[in-house]
Each structure stands twice: as structure tokens, then as C-alpha cells.
Amino acid sequence: MERACENCGIPDVELLHVRRVYMDPDHPGEIAETEEDPELWCISCTTQYPHLAEEA
Ligand SMILES: [Zn+2]
């Protein structure tokens, strides 16, 4: 079964387990909220969106 990035939907062989985080607009560089459910992201998304690496 082909897997796809859960963020952008592009099929990719190299996907990483991450948890999406939301940055605090009032405090740059600080995390306001972290998603509880891990997602599979492609490398491209992990370079563009804030996230935490999830241990497999
Ligand atoms: Zn992606």
C-alpha cells in the first residue's frame, strides 16, 4: 500500500512520524499547543511547518 503525507497528501516513500504544533503568536518561538495524535509527514512538510518529532 502506498503511503502519503497526511499534511499535504503527496505520496512519498520517506515519511516521518511527527506531532503538529501551533506556535504562540504572542510569544515567537514558543509552542502554544501540540496535537495529541501523531501524523505521517513528508520531508518537505517537516521543513516548512512547525512540529515535534515523534519516536516510532
Ligand atoms: Zn507533506
PDB file of the backbone (N, CA, C, O) and the ligand in Angstrom, with CONECT records:
HET     ZN  A 101       1
ATOM      1  N   MET A   1       0.846  -1.201   0.000  1.00  0.00           N
ATOM      2  CA  MET A   1       0.000   0.000   0.000  1.00  0.00           C
ATOM      3  C   MET A   1       0.877   1.245   0.000  1.00  0.00           C
ATOM      4  O   MET A   1       1.823   1.350   0.781  1.00  0.00           O
ATOM      5  N   GLU A   2       0.563   2.160  -0.858  1.00  0.00           N
ATOM      6  CA  GLU A   2       1.342   3.381  -0.931  1.00  0.00           C
ATOM      7  C   GLU A   2       0.910   4.350   0.173  1.00  0.00           C
ATOM      8  O   GLU A   2      -0.277   4.576   0.408  1.00  0.00           O
ATOM      9  N   ARG A   3       1.902   4.900   0.824  1.00  0.00           N
ATOM     10  CA  ARG A   3       1.591   5.839   1.884  1.00  0.00           C
ATOM     11  C   ARG A   3       1.732   7.258   1.373  1.00  0.00           C
ATOM     12  O   ARG A   3       2.515   7.539   0.465  1.00  0.00           O
ATOM     13  N   ALA A   4       0.961   8.141   1.974  1.00  0.00           N
ATOM     14  CA  ALA A   4       1.017   9.539   1.569  1.00  0.00           C
ATOM     15  C   ALA A   4       1.162  10.427   2.797  1.00  0.00           C
ATOM     16  O   ALA A   4       0.749  10.071   3.901  1.00  0.00           O
ATOM     17  N   CYS A   5       1.742  11.555   2.579  1.00  0.00           N
ATOM     18  CA  CYS A   5       1.877  12.542   3.648  1.00  0.00           C
ATOM     19  C   CYS A   5       0.486  12.960   4.137  1.00  0.00           C
ATOM     20  O   CYS A   5      -0.394  13.264   3.331  1.00  0.00           O
ATOM     21  N   GLU A   6       0.296  12.973   5.447  1.00  0.00           N
ATOM     22  CA  GLU A   6      -1.021  13.325   5.993  1.00  0.00           C
ATOM     23  C   GLU A   6      -1.230  14.833   6.048  1.00  0.00           C
ATOM     24  O   GLU A   6      -2.320  15.306   6.370  1.00  0.00           O
ATOM     25  N   ASN A   7      -0.198  15.571   5.737  1.00  0.00           N
ATOM     26  CA  ASN A   7      -0.340  17.024   5.752  1.00  0.00           C
ATOM     27  C   ASN A   7      -0.659  17.560   4.366  1.00  0.00           C
ATOM     28  O   ASN A   7      -1.615  18.318   4.200  1.00  0.00           O
ATOM     29  N   CYS A   8       0.133  17.175   3.366  1.00  0.00           N
ATOM     30  CA  CYS A   8      -0.069  17.712   2.018  1.00  0.00           C
ATOM     31  C   CYS A   8      -0.699  16.690   1.074  1.00  0.00           C
ATOM     32  O   CYS A   8      -1.174  17.058  -0.001  1.00  0.00           O
ATOM     33  N   GLY A   9      -0.710  15.401   1.463  1.00  0.00           N
ATOM     34  CA  GLY A   9      -1.375  14.389   0.661  1.00  0.00           C
ATOM     35  C   GLY A   9      -0.544  13.810  -0.456  1.00  0.00           C
ATOM     36  O   GLY A   9      -1.026  12.970  -1.216  1.00  0.00           O
ATOM     37  N   ILE A  10       0.699  14.244  -0.572  1.00  0.00           N
ATOM     38  CA  ILE A  10       1.561  13.745  -1.642  1.00  0.00           C
ATOM     39  C   ILE A  10       2.154  12.394  -1.248  1.00  0.00           C
ATOM     40  O   ILE A  10       2.757  12.276  -0.181  1.00  0.00           O
ATOM     41  N   PRO A  11       1.991  11.365  -2.097  1.00  0.00           N
ATOM     42  CA  PRO A  11       2.590  10.064  -1.812  1.00  0.00           C
ATOM     43  C   PRO A  11       4.114  10.181  -1.743  1.00  0.00           C
ATOM     44  O   PRO A  11       4.741  10.823  -2.586  1.00  0.00           O
ATOM     45  N   ASP A  12       4.692   9.551  -0.728  1.00  0.00           N
ATOM     46  CA  ASP A  12       6.144   9.636  -0.548  1.00  0.00           C
ATOM     47  C   ASP A  12       6.604   8.389   0.160  1.00  0.00           C
ATOM     48  O   ASP A  12       5.908   7.863   1.028  1.00  0.00           O
ATOM     49  N   VAL A  13       7.783   7.910  -0.210  1.00  0.00           N
ATOM     50  CA  VAL A  13       8.301   6.704   0.445  1.00  0.00           C
ATOM     51  C   VAL A  13       8.923   7.045   1.791  1.00  0.00           C
ATOM     52  O   VAL A  13       8.969   6.211   2.696  1.00  0.00           O
ATOM     53  N   GLU A  14       9.395   8.267   1.912  1.00  0.00           N
ATOM     54  CA  GLU A  14      10.067   8.654   3.139  1.00  0.00           C
ATOM     55  C   GLU A  14       9.165   9.578   3.956  1.00  0.00           C
ATOM     56  O   GLU A  14       9.066  10.775   3.687  1.00  0.00           O
ATOM     57  N   LEU A  15       8.511   8.990   4.960  1.00  0.00           N
ATOM     58  CA  LEU A  15       7.597   9.765   5.791  1.00  0.00           C
ATOM     59  C   LEU A  15       8.045   9.684   7.242  1.00  0.00           C
ATOM     60  O   LEU A  15       8.571   8.665   7.691  1.00  0.00           O
ATOM     61  N   LEU A  16       7.828  10.768   7.961  1.00  0.00           N
ATOM     62  CA  LEU A  16       8.262  10.846   9.349  1.00  0.00           C
ATOM     63  C   LEU A  16       7.058  10.966  10.272  1.00  0.00           C
ATOM     64  O   LEU A  16       6.078  11.636   9.947  1.00  0.00           O
ATOM     65  N   HIS A  17       7.142  10.304  11.437  1.00  0.00           N
ATOM     66  CA  HIS A  17       6.115  10.482  12.460  1.00  0.00           C
ATOM     67  C   HIS A  17       6.365  11.802  13.179  1.00  0.00           C
ATOM     68  O   HIS A  17       7.427  12.016  13.763  1.00  0.00           O
ATOM     69  N   VAL A  18       5.391  12.665  13.127  1.00  0.00           N
ATOM     70  CA  VAL A  18       5.533  13.956  13.803  1.00  0.00           C
ATOM     71  C   VAL A  18       4.223  14.295  14.518  1.00  0.00           C
ATOM     72  O   VAL A  18       3.175  13.706  14.256  1.00  0.00           O
ATOM     73  N   ARG A  19       4.321  15.251  15.417  1.00  0.00           N
ATOM     74  CA  ARG A  19       3.112  15.825  16.010  1.00  0.00           C
ATOM     75  C   ARG A  19       3.104  17.299  15.674  1.00  0.00           C
ATOM     76  O   ARG A  19       4.056  18.025  15.963  1.00  0.00           O
ATOM     77  N   ARG A  20       2.029  17.728  15.066  1.00  0.00           N
ATOM     78  CA  ARG A  20       1.906  19.134  14.664  1.00  0.00           C
ATOM     79  C   ARG A  20       1.858  20.014  15.918  1.00  0.00           C
ATOM     80  O   ARG A  20       1.217  19.667  16.909  1.00  0.00           O
ATOM     81  N   VAL A  21       2.532  21.128  15.857  1.00  0.00           N
ATOM     82  CA  VAL A  21       2.465  22.084  16.952  1.00  0.00           C
ATOM     83  C   VAL A  21       1.987  23.432  16.420  1.00  0.00           C
ATOM     84  O   VAL A  21       2.168  23.760  15.247  1.00  0.00           O
ATOM     85  N   TYR A  22       1.383  24.190  17.301  1.00  0.00           N
ATOM     86  CA  TYR A  22       0.925  25.523  16.940  1.00  0.00           C
ATOM     87  C   TYR A  22       1.744  26.524  17.731  1.00  0.00           C
ATOM     88  O   TYR A  22       1.795  26.486  18.960  1.00  0.00           O
ATOM     89  N   MET A  23       2.380  27.415  16.997  1.00  0.00           N
ATOM     90  CA  MET A  23       3.211  28.400  17.658  1.00  0.00           C
ATOM     91  C   MET A  23       2.348  29.491  18.274  1.00  0.00           C
ATOM     92  O   MET A  23       1.269  29.808  17.772  1.00  0.00           O
ATOM     93  N   ASP A  24       2.840  30.059  19.369  1.00  0.00           N
ATOM     94  CA  ASP A  24       2.123  31.119  20.067  1.00  0.00           C
ATOM     95  C   ASP A  24       2.399  32.447  19.364  1.00  0.00           C
ATOM     96  O   ASP A  24       3.537  32.916  19.351  1.00  0.00           O
ATOM     97  N   PRO A  25       1.358  33.058  18.776  1.00  0.00           N
ATOM     98  CA  PRO A  25       1.573  34.308  18.033  1.00  0.00           C
ATOM     99  C   PRO A  25       2.053  35.447  18.928  1.00  0.00           C
ATOM    100  O   PRO A  25       2.694  36.387  18.457  1.00  0.00           O
ATOM    101  N   ASP A  26       1.742  35.360  20.216  1.00  0.00           N
ATOM    102  CA  ASP A  26       2.155  36.420  21.142  1.00  0.00           C
ATOM    103  C   ASP A  26       3.579  36.229  21.652  1.00  0.00           C
ATOM    104  O   ASP A  26       4.203  37.163  22.155  1.00  0.00           O
ATOM    105  N   HIS A  27       4.084  35.002  21.513  1.00  0.00           N
ATOM    106  CA  HIS A  27       5.434  34.704  22.006  1.00  0.00           C
ATOM    107  C   HIS A  27       6.199  33.928  20.937  1.00  0.00           C
ATOM    108  O   HIS A  27       6.245  32.698  20.973  1.00  0.00           O
ATOM    109  N   PRO A  28       6.795  34.639  19.996  1.00  0.00           N
ATOM    110  CA  PRO A  28       7.512  33.980  18.895  1.00  0.00           C
ATOM    111  C   PRO A  28       8.513  32.934  19.396  1.00  0.00           C
ATOM    112  O   PRO A  28       9.282  33.188  20.323  1.00  0.00           O
ATOM    113  N   GLY A  29       8.490  31.773  18.775  1.00  0.00           N
ATOM    114  CA  GLY A  29       9.418  30.715  19.146  1.00  0.00           C
ATOM    115  C   GLY A  29       8.874  29.793  20.217  1.00  0.00           C
ATOM    116  O   GLY A  29       9.475  28.762  20.519  1.00  0.00           O
ATOM    117  N   GLU A  30       7.727  30.162  20.800  1.00  0.00           N
ATOM    118  CA  GLU A  30       7.145  29.311  21.835  1.00  0.00           C
ATOM    119  C   GLU A  30       5.952  28.532  21.294  1.00  0.00           C
ATOM    120  O   GLU A  30       5.186  29.040  20.475  1.00  0.00           O
ATOM    121  N   ILE A  31       5.803  27.295  21.758  1.00  0.00           N
ATOM    122  CA  ILE A  31       4.709  26.437  21.314  1.00  0.00           C
ATOM    123  C   ILE A  31       3.472  26.690  22.170  1.00  0.00           C
ATOM    124  O   ILE A  31       3.522  26.614  23.397  1.00  0.00           O
ATOM    125  N   ALA A  32       2.361  26.993  21.499  1.00  0.00           N
ATOM    126  CA  ALA A  32       1.123  27.250  22.220  1.00  0.00           C
ATOM    127  C   ALA A  32       0.356  25.954  22.459  1.00  0.00           C
ATOM    128  O   ALA A  32      -0.260  25.774  23.509  1.00  0.00           O
ATOM    129  N   GLU A  33       0.398  25.054  21.479  1.00  0.00           N
ATOM    130  CA  GLU A  33      -0.409  23.842  21.567  1.00  0.00           C
ATOM    131  C   GLU A  33       0.235  22.731  20.750  1.00  0.00           C
ATOM    132  O   GLU A  33       0.846  22.994  19.714  1.00  0.00           O
ATOM    133  N   THR A  34       0.100  21.493  21.209  1.00  0.00           N
ATOM    134  CA  THR A  34       0.637  20.342  20.483  1.00  0.00           C
ATOM    135  C   THR A  34      -0.482  19.353  20.212  1.00  0.00           C
ATOM    136  O   THR A  34      -1.248  19.011  21.113  1.00  0.00           O
ATOM    137  N   GLU A  35      -0.579  18.891  18.967  1.00  0.00           N
ATOM    138  CA  GLU A  35      -1.566  17.871  18.623  1.00  0.00           C
ATOM    139  C   GLU A  35      -1.284  16.581  19.390  1.00  0.00           C
ATOM    140  O   GLU A  35      -0.126  16.216  19.590  1.00  0.00           O
ATOM    141  N   GLU A  36      -2.330  15.900  19.813  1.00  0.00           N
ATOM    142  CA  GLU A  36      -2.139  14.655  20.552  1.00  0.00           C
ATOM    143  C   GLU A  36      -1.855  13.475  19.635  1.00  0.00           C
ATOM    144  O   GLU A  36      -1.117  12.562  20.006  1.00  0.00           O
ATOM    145  N   ASP A  37      -2.434  13.487  18.442  1.00  0.00           N
ATOM    146  CA  ASP A  37      -2.287  12.353  17.535  1.00  0.00           C
ATOM    147  C   ASP A  37      -1.130  12.570  16.565  1.00  0.00           C
ATOM    148  O   ASP A  37      -1.091  13.584  15.867  1.00  0.00           O
ATOM    149  N   PRO A  38      -0.192  11.633  16.515  1.00  0.00           N
ATOM    150  CA  PRO A  38       0.914  11.728  15.562  1.00  0.00           C
ATOM    151  C   PRO A  38       0.408  11.618  14.125  1.00  0.00           C
ATOM    152  O   PRO A  38      -0.585  10.944  13.852  1.00  0.00           O
ATOM    153  N   GLU A  39       1.104  12.289  13.217  1.00  0.00           N
ATOM    154  CA  GLU A  39       0.784  12.207  11.799  1.00  0.00           C
ATOM    155  C   GLU A  39       2.037  11.789  11.043  1.00  0.00           C
ATOM    156  O   GLU A  39       3.152  11.908  11.551  1.00  0.00           O
ATOM    157  N   LEU A  40       1.840  11.300   9.826  1.00  0.00           N
ATOM    158  CA  LEU A  40       2.955  10.991   8.938  1.00  0.00           C
ATOM    159  C   LEU A  40       3.138  12.147   7.971  1.00  0.00           C
ATOM    160  O   LEU A  40       2.230  12.504   7.220  1.00  0.00           O
ATOM    161  N   TRP A  41       4.335  12.726   8.004  1.00  0.00           N
ATOM    162  CA  TRP A  41       4.606  13.856   7.128  1.00  0.00           C
ATOM    163  C   TRP A  41       5.769  13.538   6.202  1.00  0.00           C
ATOM    164  O   TRP A  41       6.653  12.752   6.541  1.00  0.00           O
ATOM    165  N   CYS A  42       5.758  14.163   5.023  1.00  0.00           N
ATOM    166  CA  CYS A  42       6.901  14.042   4.133  1.00  0.00           C
ATOM    167  C   CYS A  42       8.011  14.991   4.601  1.00  0.00           C
ATOM    168  O   CYS A  42       7.790  15.880   5.423  1.00  0.00           O
ATOM    169  N   ILE A  43       9.197  14.774   4.056  1.00  0.00           N
ATOM    170  CA  ILE A  43      10.332  15.601   4.458  1.00  0.00           C
ATOM    171  C   ILE A  43      10.061  17.082   4.186  1.00  0.00           C
ATOM    172  O   ILE A  43      10.399  17.952   4.988  1.00  0.00           O
ATOM    173  N   SER A  44       9.442  17.340   3.037  1.00  0.00           N
ATOM    174  CA  SER A  44       9.162  18.718   2.640  1.00  0.00           C
ATOM    175  C   SER A  44       8.313  19.441   3.691  1.00  0.00           C
ATOM    176  O   SER A  44       8.599  20.581   4.055  1.00  0.00           O
ATOM    177  N   CYS A  45       7.271  18.767   4.169  1.00  0.00           N
ATOM    178  CA  CYS A  45       6.395  19.388   5.165  1.00  0.00           C
ATOM    179  C   CYS A  45       7.135  19.640   6.480  1.00  0.00           C
ATOM    180  O   CYS A  45       6.902  20.646   7.150  1.00  0.00           O
ATOM    181  N   THR A  46       8.031  18.714   6.842  1.00  0.00           N
ATOM    182  CA  THR A  46       8.730  18.903   8.121  1.00  0.00           C
ATOM    183  C   THR A  46       9.681  20.089   8.058  1.00  0.00           C
ATOM    184  O   THR A  46      10.080  20.620   9.094  1.00  0.00           O
ATOM    185  N   THR A  47      10.050  20.509   6.841  1.00  0.00           N
ATOM    186  CA  THR A  47      10.924  21.670   6.730  1.00  0.00           C
ATOM    187  C   THR A  47      10.121  22.962   6.696  1.00  0.00           C
ATOM    188  O   THR A  47      10.674  24.047   6.874  1.00  0.00           O
ATOM    189  N   GLN A  48       8.808  22.845   6.467  1.00  0.00           N
ATOM    190  CA  GLN A  48       8.004  24.051   6.278  1.00  0.00           C
ATOM    191  C   GLN A  48       7.062  24.368   7.427  1.00  0.00           C
ATOM    192  O   GLN A  48       6.653  25.516   7.604  1.00  0.00           O
ATOM    193  N   TYR A  49       6.715  23.341   8.216  1.00  0.00           N
ATOM    194  CA  TYR A  49       5.718  23.567   9.252  1.00  0.00           C
ATOM    195  C   TYR A  49       6.271  23.158  10.619  1.00  0.00           C
ATOM    196  O   TYR A  49       7.032  22.196  10.729  1.00  0.00           O
ATOM    197  N   PRO A  50       5.879  23.902  11.657  1.00  0.00           N
ATOM    198  CA  PRO A  50       6.362  23.549  12.997  1.00  0.00           C
ATOM    199  C   PRO A  50       5.798  22.209  13.457  1.00  0.00           C
ATOM    200  O   PRO A  50       4.629  21.897  13.229  1.00  0.00           O
ATOM    201  N   HIS A  51       6.655  21.423  14.110  1.00  0.00           N
ATOM    202  CA  HIS A  51       6.245  20.098  14.542  1.00  0.00           C
ATOM    203  C   HIS A  51       7.236  19.578  15.574  1.00  0.00           C
ATOM    204  O   HIS A  51       8.313  20.143  15.764  1.00  0.00           O
ATOM    205  N   LEU A  52       6.852  18.495  16.236  1.00  0.00           N
ATOM    206  CA  LEU A  52       7.764  17.778  17.108  1.00  0.00           C
ATOM    207  C   LEU A  52       7.971  16.400  16.514  1.00  0.00           C
ATOM    208  O   LEU A  52       7.022  15.791  16.021  1.00  0.00           O
ATOM    209  N   ALA A  53       9.198  15.897  16.554  1.00  0.00           N
ATOM    210  CA  ALA A  53       9.460  14.539  16.080  1.00  0.00           C
ATOM    211  C   ALA A  53       8.862  13.554  17.075  1.00  0.00           C
ATOM    212  O   ALA A  53       9.009  13.699  18.289  1.00  0.00           O
ATOM    213  N   GLU A  54       8.181  12.546  16.526  1.00  0.00           N
ATOM    214  CA  GLU A  54       7.564  11.510  17.369  1.00  0.00           C
ATOM    215  C   GLU A  54       8.408  10.257  17.282  1.00  0.00           C
ATOM    216  O   GLU A  54       8.737   9.794  16.190  1.00  0.00           O
ATOM    217  N   GLU A  55       8.759   9.707  18.441  1.00  0.00           N
ATOM    218  CA  GLU A  55       9.541   8.461  18.424  1.00  0.00           C
ATOM    219  C   GLU A  55       8.683   7.323  17.907  1.00  0.00           C
ATOM    220  O   GLU A  55       7.534   7.176  18.323  1.00  0.00           O
ATOM    221  N   ALA A  56       9.218   6.525  17.014  1.00  0.00           N
ATOM    222  CA  ALA A  56       8.444   5.437  16.428  1.00  0.00           C
ATOM    223  C   ALA A  56       8.192   4.338  17.458  1.00  0.00           C
ATOM    224  O   ALA A  56       7.551   3.334  17.145  1.00  0.00           O
TER     225      ALA A  56
HETATM  226 ZN    ZN A 101       3.809  16.651   3.006  1.00  0.00          ZN2+
END
